[in-house]
Amino acid sequence: MACKHSMILLLLPILLIQCTKKTPFYMEPGYFGYDQAFLQQHLDDVVLLSSTDSLHQILVSPQLQARVFTSTAEGRQGRSFGWINYSLLQDKSMSPQFNPYGGEDRFWLGPEGGRYALYFPAGKPQSFENWLVPAPFDREPFEVIEQDLVSLHCRSKFQITNYAGTPLKVQVDRTLQLLDQPGIEHALGIEIPRGLQWVGYSSRNVVTNKGENAWTREGGLPSIWILDMFPPSPKAAVIIPFRQGDTSEFGMIVRTNYFGEIPAERLQIHDDYLLFKADGTYRSKIGIPPLRARPVAGSYDPEHQTLTIVQTADIDAGGVYVNSVWGTDTDPYDGDVINAYNDGPLDDGGQLGPFFEIESSSPALDLDPDANYEHLQRTFHFTGDPGTLNQIMQTVLGVTVLDVEKFLQPQLQ
């Protein structure tokens, strides 16, 4: 009996330690460690691209269009930058209309609306109840072609038909590449200040016409469309610089009629940049046409001291870009290069997110059979002291932290 009591006394400290052991902080929502474990549990093929020191990492899912779900600047213990729809992935149900799984870099084709729309059945009114995201952009897998520690090349082949009835036979090649510090500094033309944490990656998207006929303006040209979904915050704003110039020469600065006009307190236009609220509470979208667009946009979240920059390839100011505005009474080739979307309640009270997006588009693709076009986008995240982040923000976006905080002042009080 004495031996039995001694054994209990020996085991008691171990049991107490196990009972009081806490879950590591980075296994809570909002951290990369949590998102990595969650995605590996609910998806079959999550790929981790990582620097040798494991600080700079991204998670990619070939199963879901080779989308970059999220990234981190501090390994598993760092903040997770992408928006992920946990409930939808956990539920495993699938909508025939759209499955907003999330992801901070995902592939679509444009245009969304208009007479050559890819997101509405022919002849149906272009309203939300008829909006339908094609399966190759929503829930069908890409094939892994090549992979190493810091890059992943995936491919998909499919056929879709636009609103005018034109079939498009497409091959998509997506290559995701984790960038090192020299690569980021070269791309942005900066030196990363000491004291900041950072991560950056490129997304190379090549579309090939695999059909027997050329893609023409008369039949409806598609475009490459890359969308980045991020968690909203009541204290976050999208920042988009644009080219100055008289409207008689450069046209409108920003398109705001995607989902109705936007209240003045949610969109502030300055001489050469605009600020757009990214709080996930008011459904709205803006676009910058090619004569005004610069190949960069960003967002700033003072609550998490995070600066995000999205950079696209050089813009063809005289090029043709598809128009994604819903409805058939608009010019199908009077479109935008840079877009931002803030999610919010739909008319029926439901909501896709909440999240916000920064988006970039290629020119319209007038491709002959077997011809292709590559659209490059890079995404960067920096976290740290606002004064240090300000150096990058001013250099790359032409805006100061103080400018953004003044715009967000009602939310910061």
PyMOL commands that set and color helices and strands:
alter all, ss='L'
color gray80, all
select helices_A, chain A and resi 2-20+25-27+32-42+62-64+75-77+86-91+128-130+135-138+181-188+247-250+264-266+386-397+401-407+409-412
alter helices_A, ss='H'
color red, helices_A
select strands_A, chain A and resi 47-50+57-61+67-72+106-110+143-147+151-161+167-178+197-209+223-230+237-241+267-269+273-277+284-288+296-301+306-312+338-342+356-361+372-383
alter strands_A, ss='S'
color yellow, strands_A
deselect
rebuild
show_as cartoon
